[in-house]
Amino acid sequence: MDIDTAAVDNAALALRYLTLHDHDRVWKNFGGDVMNWLYSMIDDPVNKAKSVVLIDEGLCESKHLFKQHFSAPAAKVSHETNF
């Protein structure tokens, strides 16, 4: 799968808007409601590790959403045949 990295970067910045306060400040983390939903997709979300394990549903949904929003358009395939 080719990844549209510009779309990923833009989404990361756009999501910061969810935490906008004091006119131009944003939080490094997401708000409680978003984090609660994300934590529901993670096995043991409260630990000291820097990485977490997604539950099966979270892994499937993560993969689906990533492909839906960030896959680069497929190269055009020519339907011409040369005989």
C-alpha positions, 0 to 999 in steps of 0.5 A: 500500500502506498501511503499519502504522507501529506494526508497523514501530516494534515490529519495530525495537524487537523486533529490538534484543532480538537484541543484548541484553547486560548485562541492559539494553543493546542494540547499535545494530547487529546481530550478525555472523550477521545482518549476514553474511546481510544483506550477502549481499543487498547489492551491495558492502556494504563501502563508505563510502556511507550507502546500499547497492544490494540485489541482485535477490534481496535487493530481491525478498525485502525487498519480500515480507517488508515486505508480509507483515509491515507492510501495514495491513489492507485496508479492508473492501469492501462487496459490496452493489450499489445498482441 
